[in-house]
């Protein structure tokens, strides 16, 4: 997150993941997106931005 806030990193992850075409949203991409949440300080993992990314990752294929 070099020089950015954790919330900025989450927003960037949401934006980047959302822009990836559905057929390219592989398990490894989802894992890396989840790593953003895991890398947060504990108190931020339940924040709005983290929940938004978690919900996006939990959507069934074709609904993100």
PyMOL CGO cylinders between C-alpha atoms (Angstrom):
from pymol import cmd
from pymol.cgo import CYLINDER

trace = [
    CYLINDER, 0.00, 0.00, 0.00, 3.06, 2.17, -0.29, 0.3, 1, 1, 1, 1, 1, 1,
    CYLINDER, 3.06, 2.17, -0.29, 2.02, 5.72, 0.56, 0.3, 1, 1, 1, 1, 1, 1,
    CYLINDER, 2.02, 5.72, 0.56, -1.72, 5.07, 0.39, 0.3, 1, 1, 1, 1, 1, 1,
    CYLINDER, -1.72, 5.07, 0.39, -4.25, 4.52, 3.09, 0.3, 1, 1, 1, 1, 1, 1,
    CYLINDER, -4.25, 4.52, 3.09, -5.73, 1.06, 3.60, 0.3, 1, 1, 1, 1, 1, 1,
    CYLINDER, -5.73, 1.06, 3.60, -9.10, 2.43, 2.50, 0.3, 1, 1, 1, 1, 1, 1,
    CYLINDER, -9.10, 2.43, 2.50, -7.51, 3.67, -0.74, 0.3, 1, 1, 1, 1, 1, 1,
    CYLINDER, -7.51, 3.67, -0.74, -6.12, 0.19, -1.31, 0.3, 1, 1, 1, 1, 1, 1,
    CYLINDER, -6.12, 0.19, -1.31, -9.57, -1.33, -0.83, 0.3, 1, 1, 1, 1, 1, 1,
    CYLINDER, -9.57, -1.33, -0.83, -11.21, 1.11, -3.22, 0.3, 1, 1, 1, 1, 1, 1,
    CYLINDER, -11.21, 1.11, -3.22, -8.51, 0.41, -5.79, 0.3, 1, 1, 1, 1, 1, 1,
    CYLINDER, -8.51, 0.41, -5.79, -9.02, -3.35, -5.37, 0.3, 1, 1, 1, 1, 1, 1,
    CYLINDER, -9.02, -3.35, -5.37, -12.80, -2.97, -5.82, 0.3, 1, 1, 1, 1, 1, 1,
    CYLINDER, -12.80, -2.97, -5.82, -12.31, -0.85, -8.94, 0.3, 1, 1, 1, 1, 1, 1,
    CYLINDER, -12.31, -0.85, -8.94, -9.69, -3.15, -10.44, 0.3, 1, 1, 1, 1, 1, 1,
    CYLINDER, -9.69, -3.15, -10.44, -11.64, -6.35, -9.74, 0.3, 1, 1, 1, 1, 1, 1,
    CYLINDER, -11.64, -6.35, -9.74, -14.84, -4.81, -11.11, 0.3, 1, 1, 1, 1, 1, 1,
    CYLINDER, -14.84, -4.81, -11.11, -13.12, -3.89, -14.36, 0.3, 1, 1, 1, 1, 1, 1,
    CYLINDER, -13.12, -3.89, -14.36, -11.84, -7.40, -15.05, 0.3, 1, 1, 1, 1, 1, 1,
    CYLINDER, -11.84, -7.40, -15.05, -14.14, -9.16, -17.53, 0.3, 1, 1, 1, 1, 1, 1,
    CYLINDER, -14.14, -9.16, -17.53, -16.09, -11.98, -15.88, 0.3, 1, 1, 1, 1, 1, 1,
    CYLINDER, -16.09, -11.98, -15.88, -14.33, -14.81, -17.79, 0.3, 1, 1, 1, 1, 1, 1,
    CYLINDER, -14.33, -14.81, -17.79, -10.98, -13.57, -16.43, 0.3, 1, 1, 1, 1, 1, 1,
    CYLINDER, -10.98, -13.57, -16.43, -12.03, -13.47, -12.78, 0.3, 1, 1, 1, 1, 1, 1,
    CYLINDER, -12.03, -13.47, -12.78, -10.08, -16.56, -11.85, 0.3, 1, 1, 1, 1, 1, 1,
    CYLINDER, -10.08, -16.56, -11.85, -9.65, -18.10, -8.43, 0.3, 1, 1, 1, 1, 1, 1,
    CYLINDER, -9.65, -18.10, -8.43, -6.14, -16.64, -8.17, 0.3, 1, 1, 1, 1, 1, 1,
    CYLINDER, -6.14, -16.64, -8.17, -7.49, -13.15, -8.86, 0.3, 1, 1, 1, 1, 1, 1,
    CYLINDER, -7.49, -13.15, -8.86, -10.12, -13.59, -6.14, 0.3, 1, 1, 1, 1, 1, 1,
    CYLINDER, -10.12, -13.59, -6.14, -7.45, -14.85, -3.76, 0.3, 1, 1, 1, 1, 1, 1,
    CYLINDER, -7.45, -14.85, -3.76, -5.27, -11.81, -4.40, 0.3, 1, 1, 1, 1, 1, 1,
    CYLINDER, -5.27, -11.81, -4.40, -8.24, -9.49, -3.89, 0.3, 1, 1, 1, 1, 1, 1,
    CYLINDER, -8.24, -9.49, -3.89, -9.00, -11.25, -0.58, 0.3, 1, 1, 1, 1, 1, 1,
    CYLINDER, -9.00, -11.25, -0.58, -5.34, -10.79, 0.39, 0.3, 1, 1, 1, 1, 1, 1,
    CYLINDER, -5.34, -10.79, 0.39, -5.99, -7.04, 0.39, 0.3, 1, 1, 1, 1, 1, 1,
    CYLINDER, -5.99, -7.04, 0.39, -8.58, -7.54, 3.13, 0.3, 1, 1, 1, 1, 1, 1,
    CYLINDER, -8.58, -7.54, 3.13, -6.39, -9.96, 5.08, 0.3, 1, 1, 1, 1, 1, 1,
    CYLINDER, -6.39, -9.96, 5.08, -3.49, -7.49, 4.93, 0.3, 1, 1, 1, 1, 1, 1,
    CYLINDER, -3.49, -7.49, 4.93, -5.50, -4.78, 6.67, 0.3, 1, 1, 1, 1, 1, 1,
    CYLINDER, -5.50, -4.78, 6.67, -5.18, -3.90, 10.31, 0.3, 1, 1, 1, 1, 1, 1,
    CYLINDER, -5.18, -3.90, 10.31, -7.80, -5.96, 12.16, 0.3, 1, 1, 1, 1, 1, 1,
    CYLINDER, -7.80, -5.96, 12.16, -10.03, -3.01, 13.01, 0.3, 1, 1, 1, 1, 1, 1,
    CYLINDER, -10.03, -3.01, 13.01, -10.39, -2.07, 9.32, 0.3, 1, 1, 1, 1, 1, 1,
    CYLINDER, -10.39, -2.07, 9.32, -11.40, -5.53, 8.09, 0.3, 1, 1, 1, 1, 1, 1,
    CYLINDER, -11.40, -5.53, 8.09, -15.03, -4.93, 9.02, 0.3, 1, 1, 1, 1, 1, 1,
    CYLINDER, -15.03, -4.93, 9.02, -15.18, -1.42, 7.60, 0.3, 1, 1, 1, 1, 1, 1,
    CYLINDER, -15.18, -1.42, 7.60, -17.44, -0.37, 4.75, 0.3, 1, 1, 1, 1, 1, 1,
    CYLINDER, -17.44, -0.37, 4.75, -14.80, -0.62, 2.03, 0.3, 1, 1, 1, 1, 1, 1,
    CYLINDER, -14.80, -0.62, 2.03, -13.71, -4.10, 3.17, 0.3, 1, 1, 1, 1, 1, 1,
    CYLINDER, -13.71, -4.10, 3.17, -17.33, -5.26, 3.27, 0.3, 1, 1, 1, 1, 1, 1,
    CYLINDER, -17.33, -5.26, 3.27, -17.87, -3.88, -0.24, 0.3, 1, 1, 1, 1, 1, 1,
    CYLINDER, -17.87, -3.88, -0.24, -14.92, -5.86, -1.59, 0.3, 1, 1, 1, 1, 1, 1,
    CYLINDER, -14.92, -5.86, -1.59, -16.02, -8.97, 0.30, 0.3, 1, 1, 1, 1, 1, 1,
    CYLINDER, -16.02, -8.97, 0.30, -19.53, -8.73, -1.15, 0.3, 1, 1, 1, 1, 1, 1,
    CYLINDER, -19.53, -8.73, -1.15, -18.13, -8.30, -4.65, 0.3, 1, 1, 1, 1, 1, 1,
    CYLINDER, -18.13, -8.30, -4.65, -15.97, -11.39, -4.23, 0.3, 1, 1, 1, 1, 1, 1,
    CYLINDER, -15.97, -11.39, -4.23, -18.93, -13.39, -2.90, 0.3, 1, 1, 1, 1, 1, 1,
    CYLINDER, -18.93, -13.39, -2.90, -21.18, -12.70, -5.90, 0.3, 1, 1, 1, 1, 1, 1,
    CYLINDER, -21.18, -12.70, -5.90, -21.98, -15.67, -8.14, 0.3, 1, 1, 1, 1, 1, 1,
    CYLINDER, -21.98, -15.67, -8.14, -20.33, -15.66, -11.55, 0.3, 1, 1, 1, 1, 1, 1,
    CYLINDER, -20.33, -15.66, -11.55, -21.94, -13.16, -13.93, 0.3, 1, 1, 1, 1, 1, 1,
    CYLINDER, -21.94, -13.16, -13.93, -23.24, -10.86, -11.22, 0.3, 1, 1, 1, 1, 1, 1,
    CYLINDER, -23.24, -10.86, -11.22, -20.19, -8.74, -10.44, 0.3, 1, 1, 1, 1, 1, 1,
]
cmd.load_cgo(trace, "trace")
